[in-house]
Amino acid sequence: MTDSKIEKWRRWHAERIEPEVLAMHSHRAVFQKVIEIADANEQLPESLFWGYFQDTYAVTQGAAVRRQGEVSPRVGSLAKLIAEIAEDAEKL
């Protein structure tokens, strides 16, 4: 019989933590590639787009990190998972 706490941890990992962390990595890869393309193309004019693009990336990544750092009772996050495992490590 599988422990319900371990099942909860697996669910948090599969449904909340892994998808968000993978999305963060994907967003970073896209951001870096767009900047690389822009840097390689000196013909691109100055534009409000670049400031918007950088701000949007920073805000979305910051929010994603903040969500994974949340430890309140209402969330399933990486920080919460680590805290719960630390409190009940013998389950593993």
Buried (B, 14 or more C-beta within 10 A) or exposed (E): EEEEEEEEBEEBBEEBBEEBBEEBEEBEEEBEEBBEEBEEEEEEEEEEEEEEBEEEBEEBBEEBEEBBEEEEEEBBBBBBBEEBBEEEEEEE
